[in-house]
Amino acid sequence: MAAQPQKSTGEQFSLRLKAFYAALFLTLGVQLPFLPVWLTAKGLDAGAIGIVLAIPAVIRIVAIPVATRMADRRDAVRGVIILASAGAAAGFAALAFAQGAAAIMLVYALASAAYAPVMMLADTYALRGLAQRGRAYGPVRVWGSAAFIAASFGAGALLDWMAPVHLIWLMVGAMAIATGAALALLSLNSEPAGGAPARGSATGLLRNPAFLVAIAAASLVQASHALYYGFSTIDWQAAGYDGGVIGALWALGVMAEIALFALSARLPSTITPLALLLVGAAGAVVRWSAMAAAPPAILLPALQCLHALSFGATHLGALALVARMAPPGLGATAQGYFAVALGVTMAVATALAGVLYGRFGSGAYAAMVVLAAAGGLCALAAKHLGK
């Protein structure tokens, strides 16, 4: 009988966290596939779209360290999530009224300053809270991926009859729902006084070669998705696929990701975080090599299933590795270091993707192969350094 309150608390925590992830990924499910379509409808060319899409990656370099310091020093991860979510909803609403490339870039930068830390802080909150309650991350995170599918399908269907310029309001509404779900999150248990972070520990983490090479590996593999995130929808539209097919392709990739997340709690302990990074890099190399060759429609579903490896395995490996290496009380800070590294890499990759896609079309995926391969080499180096 004594264990029942803890069980109930764990169930409530997981349920509310699932709702928050679902709401948060409704926004992402519209933003990733269809923000480039909205930008095109606003009159921006491929080069300008690449710059706009790179803005969040640049902004996170400043926004995330500020957010993580607030969250760790004050043990206020939940509070910062709420403030950032509300700011992002307001920012996307303001973006709807921006006109011209310069205004869009400015307003999107402000919206991104609030939005950039939300996902990273959500993962930090989840990893800490679920560990306190003896629960796994993957099965909870699945709900976000499922919501992404619903959003991409829904937005893809709406795209066939809705003016693309109105897609922004789907993002605003989804982010408003996420803010409400953030308010319902339960507070984390306070860390023991002996686990209070020390600045020396954070500095020491940045001097750890294994940590630095590991986050470089994950950043490079994830940044190899830049062309896919920014221009696959536009590329598929140019190839003659309608909105429903495009939404289904995006959803299929996330369904494969869901399968991995759902099974992640059952993976053998012999599969280490670094092994997951290597698997993710290999999957990305295969995936982007095929995409660079402009594959026929019949191969696209199989290539989309590789998202489970290129993104899913890399994501799980990176989060677990960073959490393992983080000093006590500095979970958000350590995740923030990774997010900043990813931001820098993704910013460069996204801007480059815009230029390369404008010149070479789908052939630009060859550059993504190089990034993924470099990530795999870094993962091998991290494995050697960690011995």
N, C-alpha and C positions, 0 to 999 in steps of 0.2 A: 504493500500500500504506500510505503514511503517514496517509492520511485515514481508513482503516478504523477505528482506535480511537475517533476522534471520532464517526464515524457510529454505531458500536456504543453509545457512551455516550449519544448523542442518542436512540437507539431505546429503550434501557433507561430513560432519564429519562422519555420520553413514555409508555412502557408503564406504569410505576409511577404516574405522574400520572393517567393514564386510570383506573387501578384505584381511586385515591383519590377522584377526582371521582365515579366510579360509586357507591362506597360512601357517600360523603357525601350524594349525591342520593337514595339509597334512603331515608334519614331524611327528607329534605325532601319526597319523594314521598308519604310517609304523613302528615307533619306538616301541610303546607299544606292539603290537601283535607279531612283527617279529624280534626285536633285539635279543630276546633269541634264535631264530632260527639261526640268523647270528652267535651268540656266540657259539652255538653248532657246526656249520659248521667250526668254527675256532679251534675246539678241546677242548672246555671247558666243564667240567662236571657240574652237577646240583649245587654242593656247590660253585664252582667258579662263575657260572652264578649268583647265589644269591648275592655274594659279589659284582660283577660288577654292578648289578642292584641297589644295595644299595648305590653306590658311589654318584649319584646325590643328594640323600637325605642327605648325609653327607656334601657334598660340599656346598649345599645351606645354611648350618648353618653359613658359613663364607661369601659366595658370596652375599647372599641376603641382609644382613645388610649393606655391603659396597655399593651395588647398591641403596638401599633405602635412605641411607644418602645422596648420590650424587643427587638422584632425588628430594628429599624434600628440602635440603638446597639450591640447585641452581634452584629449580622449573624447572627441566630439565627431566621430565619423558620421553618425546618423544626422546630426545637425547640419554639417557641411553638405551632405547629400541633398537635404531638403532645400537649403538656400540655393545650391547650384541648379537643381532641377527647376525651381521657380524662375530663376534668372534665365535659364535656357528657353523656357516656354515664352517668356516675355520677349526674348531676343528673336526667336523665330517669328513671332507675331509682327515685330518691327520690320523684319526682313521682307515680309509680304508686301510692304509699301515702298521698298527701295527701288529706285529707277536708275539704270545706267551701271556699267561695270564698276566704276569707282565707288559709288554708293553701296552697291551690293557687297563689294569686298569689305568696306568699312563696317557695315552693319553685321555681316556674317562673322567678322573678326570679333565683334563684341558678343554676339550670341555664342560663338565658340569658346570664348573665355569662361563662360558659365558652364557650357555643355561638356567641354573637354575633360574635366575631372570626374564627371558623374560615373562613367562606366568603371574607371579604375577604382574609385572609392566604393562602388557597389561590390566589386570583387573583393576588395579589402574587408569590407563589412561582412560579406558572406563567408570568406575563409575564416575569419576570426570567430564569428558567431556560430557557425556550423561546427567548428572544431570544439568550441566550448560545450556544445550539446551533443557531441559524438555523431555528427551527421556528415554525409559526403557532399561535396560541391557539385559534381556532375549532374546528378539527378535533379537538383534544384535549378541549375543553369539551363537545363533542357527547356524549361518553360519560356525562357527568353527566346530560344531558337524557334520554338513552336509559334510564338507570337510573330516572329520575323516572317515565317512562312505565311501566316494569315495576312499580314500587312502587305507583303510583296504580291501575293495573289490578288488581294483586294485592290491595291493601287494599280496593278497591271490591268485588271478588268475595267476599272474606272477610266484608265487612260484611253480606252477605245471610244469613250463618249464624252469624257470630261476635258475641258480645255486645259492643256498642260500648265498654263500659267496659274491655275488654281490648286495645283498639287501641294503648294506650300501650306495650305490650310489643313491638310491631313497631318502634316508634321506638327503644326501648332496644337491641334487637338490631341494628338497622341502624347505630346510632351506635357500638356496640362493634366492628362490622366496619370502620367508618371509622377507628377508632383503630388497629386492626391495619394497615390500609392506610397510615396516616400514618407508622407506624414503618418501613415499607418504602421511603419516599421517599428519594431520593438527596440528598446535601448540595449546596447551591448553590456555585458558584465564588465565592470572595471578591472583593469589589469592590476596585479598585486603591486604594492609599493616598490618591492625590490625589482620589478620589471620596468621601472621608469626608464625612458630612453636617455642615453648620454650622447652628447655631440661627438665624442671621440669614437663611439661605435659606428656612427653614420659615416664619419670620415674613413674609418678603417674599412668599411664595406666598399667604398670607392677605390680603395687601394688593393682590393682583392682581385688579382688577375682573372681567376676563375669566374667570379661574378661578372666582371666587365665583359669578358669574352662570351659568356653565356647570354647576357642580355643583347649583345651584338648579334649573336646567332639568331635569337628569336626575332629581333627587330628586322633583320634582313629578310628572313623568310616571310614575315607578315607584310613587309613593305613590297614584296614581290607581287602582292595582290593589288597594287595601286592601279594598274591598267584595267584590271577586271572590275574593281569598284567604280572607277571613274568613267570607263568608256565601253564596257561590254554591252550595256543596254543600247547605247547609240549605235554600236557596231552591229548588233543583232537587228535593230530597226532598219539599218541600211541594207542588211541582207534579206529583208522582206518579212521578218517574223513579226506577228502582231503582239499587242500588249499581253494577251493571255498566255501566249507561248513563252514570252520573256519572263513573266511572273512565275510561270511553272518551272523554268530553268533555274531561276534564283531559288525558288522554294526547294527544288530537288537537292541543290547543294546543301541547304540548311538541314534538310531531312537526313542526309548522310551524317552531318555534324551532330544532329540529335541522337542518332544511333550510337555514335561514339561516346557522347556525354552520358547517355543512359547506362551504358555498359562500363563506364570508367571506374565505378566503385568495385567492379569485379575483375579488373585487370590484375594479372599476377604481380606480386611485389617485385619480381625480377625486372619488370619493365620500369626503368628509372625515368625521371624527368628528362635527362639528357637523351635517353633512347627515344623518347617521344619527339624531342626536337629533331633528331636525325631522321626519324620516320616522316615528320612534317616536311623537312627540306627535300627529301627524296620525292614525296608526293607532289610538291610544288614544281620540281624540275620536270617531272613527267607531264604534269598538267599544262604548264606554260609552253613546253616544247611542242605539244600537240596543237595548242591554240595558235601558236605562231604560224602553223602550216595551214590555217584556215580550214579546219576540219568540216566534213559534211554534217548535216543536221543529225544523222543517225548516231554519230559519235558524241554529240554534245551531252546527252544524259550521263553517259559513263564518265566523261571528263568532269562533269559537275559533282559526281559522287566523290571525286578525289578531294573535294573541299573538306571532307572528314579528316583527311591527313594534312593537307597544306595549311588549313586554318585550325581545325579542331585539335589535332595532336600537338601542333605548335603551341596553341593557347594553353592547353592543359599542362604541357611540359614547362612552359615559361612560368605560369602562376605557381606551380608546385615548387619549382626550383628557387624562385625569388622568395617565396614564403619560407622555404627551408634555410636559406642563407641569411634571412633578415635577423638582426639583433633583437632581443626582447624589447617590446614597446615601440619598435620602429617598423611595423608591418606596412603601414601606409607610405612611409618614407621610402622604403625599399621598392615597393611597387611603383612609387612615383619616379624613382630613378629609371626604372625600366620603361615607364610610360614616356619619359622625356627622350630617352634613347630611341624609342619607337617613333616619337613625334619628329625628331630630326630626320631619321631615315625615311619615314613616310612622306615628309614634306618634299624632300629631294626627289624621291621616286615618283610622287604624284605630279610635280611640276614637269619632270622629265617625261612622264607618260603622256602629258598633254602635247608636248612638242613632238615626240616620236609618233604618236597616233596621227597627228595632223599630217605627217610626212609619209608614214609607212603603213597606216591602217593596222590591221591585226598582226602584221609582221613585227610590230613593236613588242609583242609578247616575248620575243627573243631576249630583249633586255631584262625582262622579269626572270628568265631562266638563269641569267648571270647572277642576279641578286639572290635567288634561292640557292644556287650552288655555293655562293660565298657564305651564306648562312650555314649550310651543311658543314663546310670546312671549319667555320668558327665553333660549331658544336663539337666537332672532333677535337679541336684544340682545347675546348673547355673540359672535355672528358679527360684529356691528358693532364691538364693542370690540376684537376680535382683529385687526382690519384695521390 
